[in-house]
Amino acid sequence: MFSFLRHLFVPHHTNNHRPKVLHHQSLFVLVIALCIISVSSTLVRRDYPAVLSITADISAQELLTLTNKEREKEGLTPLRLNDQLSTAATLKADHMFTKNYWAHIAPDGTTPWLFIRNSGYEYLYAGENLARGFTTAPEVVTAWIHSPSHKENMLSPNYNEVGFAIKTGELTGSDTVLVVEMFGTKYIAQEQQPTTLGQTFPTPAIPRVSFEASVNPFNDEQRGAPEIVASLENRPLIDSKSTTRNIALFIFILFIGVLIIDAIVIGRKQVTRIVAHNIDHIIFLTALLIAGILIGKGVIL
Amino acid sequence: MKHIWYYCVSFVVASVCILLLFLVQGDKNMQIVIVLGLTLFYITWGLLHHAIHHNIPLKIVIEYVLIGSLGFILSLFLFNF
């Protein structure tokens, strides 16, 4: 067993002073195998989502609880879950998937405020936070709270209601879990004058557009009034995102390790070989590994 | 380390690519373009170095192409493209 592992990972006379995993044949087989795994996993994900797909453990209730915990720390009143804002968030999420964009304002100029108005929510203040690629609610809330502009929305005394949408789909070329958080405060005509719209994304305040009933496609019957309006409950047999990521991390670390061992051992033995520079490979693979670790997780907007 | 400047260029380009990948978070298509660009640079720069300072047998070319392909495909997995 030891000699087999040495043959695979350590330069030795049995492997012609080059670890077997770095031989051309081994690299070629690995590249082909990874290509086959990539294509087959795409096909399985498409045809058998119950077996292999992305998954996440995020619920609107948990997002609400965590958001309110942050507000409580600042002595602010807790936000109430509003089904109209959740409908607006769902409309926004659907629009993002349909139009394939990752932004507060759609390429066609549609703003988040249209979805809020279309949900029937007449707002005095409104705002929006977005997140994608996260797998748990604490990860989402933590990412938002570490971003000044998102934190400002979460901890704004201007808002007293919130709605969430958590949806999966393909966005800008990859399967992802999308979380939309819509904040709002209802406009009450007799008591308050229309004012400016609070921003969730860092833009200048936008004058509140007067609400037009005709643009609201929803009625009470259509909307319903669920207490928990969004959660992700799909639980495939295999989580494609974490599985492929872990496979890649393992192979990256294995190859970087073997290249370092190879460089050290051959450097000591002063063996002459016709091979490429190990440092080239190490810099290249390490850069990709670092990038993957740093940015492979979710992003917020 | 007689070719330190050469490795420094590789290091700087790799660092810039990491920064660019960070800046285009959320845009998977741009991330693929950047990873592909880094892969092509790695292969070209490695072969150029060998061509200038050493000889460049087919074995070396194949090694750079295979490691480059491996890195690119693993990135597709790692970034969940």
Interface residues (C-beta under 8 A of the other chain):
Chain A: H24 L27 F28 L30 V31 L34 C35 S38 W102 R132 G133 T172 G173 S174 D175 K241 T244 R245 I247 A248 L249 I251 F252 F255 I274 V275 A276 H277 I279 D280 H281 I283 F284 L285 T286 A287 L288 L289 I290 A291 G292 L294 I295 G296 V299 L301
Chain B: Y7 S10 F11 A14 S15 C17 I18 L21 F22 Q25 G26 D27 K28 N29 Q31 I32 V35 L38 T39 Y42 W45 G46 H49 H50 P57 K59 I60 I62 E63 Y64 L66 I67 G68 S69 L70 G71 I73 L74 S75 L76 F77 L78 F79 N80 F81
